[in-house]
Amino acid sequence: MANIMKMADDGLLRSAGPVVSQGTLSDIVVFRPGDFDAARKLMGEDPSVQSGALRIEAHHWWSAAHVLPWE
């Protein structure tokens, strides 16, 4: 979690948080628009991912302009 907080403090994230579901998805991290591969690399450096506790599943996410509160 400290790594996610650091990325947020560095201005790299738009949002992050847990998912409440019965499935295997546990958290969602939304990066600022930019380099998709760089975002995957940053998540790959997270200690929870490196330890095997979490697995990355990266997707492009598109939304209409001004739909999300941070746009």
C-alpha positions in Angstrom: 0.0 0.0 0.0 2.9 2.4 0.7 4.0 2.1 -3.0 0.5 3.0 -4.2 0.5 6.0 -1.8 3.9 7.1 -3.1 2.7 6.9 -6.7 -0.4 9.0 -5.7 1.8 11.6 -3.9 4.0 11.7 -7.0 0.9 12.6 -9.1 1.0 9.4 -11.2 -2.4 8.0 -10.2 -5.9 9.3 -10.7 -7.5 6.8 -8.3 -6.9 3.6 -6.4 -8.8 1.4 -4.1 -10.2 -2.0 -3.1 -12.9 -3.8 -5.0 -15.8 -5.3 -3.0 -16.7 -8.5 -4.8 -16.7 -12.2 -4.5 -14.3 -12.6 -7.5 -10.6 -12.6 -7.7 -10.3 -8.9 -8.4 -9.0 -7.1 -5.3 -7.9 -3.6 -6.2 -8.1 -1.1 -9.1 -5.4 1.4 -9.8 -6.2 4.2 -12.4 -3.1 5.9 -13.8 -3.1 9.3 -15.4 -3.2 9.2 -19.2 0.1 8.5 -20.7 2.5 5.6 -21.3 0.6 2.3 -20.8 3.9 0.2 -20.6 5.3 2.6 -18.0 2.3 2.2 -15.8 2.6 -1.6 -16.1 6.3 -1.3 -15.2 5.5 0.8 -12.1 2.9 -1.8 -10.9 5.4 -4.6 -11.5 7.7 -2.9 -9.1 5.2 -3.0 -6.3 6.4 -5.2 -3.4 3.0 -7.0 -3.3 3.3 -7.9 -7.0 7.0 -8.9 -6.7 6.2 -11.2 -3.7 3.4 -12.9 -5.7 0.7 -11.7 -3.3 -0.9 -9.7 -6.1 -1.0 -10.2 -9.9 -1.2 -7.4 -12.5 -4.0 -7.4 -15.0 -3.7 -4.2 -17.1 -6.4 -2.7 -19.3 -6.9 0.5 -21.2 -9.8 2.3 -19.8 -11.6 5.0 -21.9 -14.2 7.4 -20.7 -15.9 10.4 -22.2 -14.4 13.8 -21.3 -15.5 15.3 -18.0 -17.3 12.2 -16.8 -14.8 11.5 -14.1 -14.3 14.0 -11.3 -10.6 14.6 -11.9 -10.9 15.5 -15.5 
